[in-house]
Amino acid sequence: MAFVGIEFSEESGAGVFELVHSSWLTPKKQEVWWPPLKHREAFDKALRKGDLPEEETWSIYKIKRCFFKEGSIRKYLLKLVLFSFLLLDDFFKVKENVKM
């Protein structure tokens, strides 16, 4: 089982990062299938089980990029925390260079 960290494209909600099951990505990895679930608990269960996309009920969204692929949610979460710190570090470096 593999999980992928993605960022949605501009029209799908840029700057939004999410973990998806690798089977939810389209073959060219430019879009992702999204389950029609309203509660986070149900989404997490579908993610862990690797539910297969159903074209009749799942929505499809464009993605900007895939960041990393992991075999476990735990490893993904560790990378996500590290990635978040790197983004914050870059943000503060840019802010220091801007004169107010």
N, C-alpha and C positions, 0 to 999 in steps of 0.2 A: 504494500500500500504506500502511495506517495502523496505528499501534500505540497502545494506550491503557493508561495507568497506572491500576490499580484497587486498591481496598482491599476485602478480603473482609468480609462481614457477621459478626456475633457467632457465629452458628451454623456458619459456614464457616471460622472462624479469624480473628477480629478482630485488627486490627493487622498483618496480613500483607499486604504490598504486592507486586504482581506486574505484569509487562508482558504484555499479551495482544494478539493480533491483533484488529482491530476486527470482523472477521467472526465472532469467537467470542462476541460479546455478543448477547444476545437482543434482539428489537426494542425493548423498553421499557428496555433497559440496566440491568436490575435483577438479572440473572443472567448467568453466563458458562459456556460450554461448556469442558470441560477434557479434553485428550487423554490417553489411557491409556498414557503413556510413563513409564518408570521411571528413565531417565537424563537428566540435564540437557542433554547434547549433543543427544539426540534431540528434546527439547522445543524447544531453541533452533533446530534445523533446521526443525521444524514451524512455529515462529513466523515465521522468516524467509521460508519458502515460502508462508505463509498457508494452511496446510492447512485444508480446510473441515470443520466439525464433522460427526460421524456419530452420530446419535442412538442407534444400537445399541451403540456402544462407548465413547463419550465420556460423562463425568459432567457434571452441571450443579450449579453452586454459586451461592448468593446473594452479591451484592456490596453493600457499604455505599455506595460512591461511585466515580465515575470522576474522576481528577484532571486528566489532560491527554491530548491526542491529538497524536501526532507522525507525520510521514511517514517518519522513519528511526529506527533503534535508537540510533544515535549521539546524535541530538538528545534522545531520551528519556533516555539515560544522563546527559547533562549536566543535564537538568532534575531527575532523580532525586537527583543529588549536591546540587544547590542546595536541593531540597526537604528532604533529610536535614539539612542545616545549619540550615534554618529551624526544623525540628522540635526539634533540639538546643537552639537558641537559646531557643525557647519553654519547653522543659523547664527550662533553667537559670534563666530569669526566674521561673517558678513556684516553683522550689526556693528561690530567694533570699527569696521572700515568706513561706515557711513557717518558723515558729519551731520549732526543735528543742529 
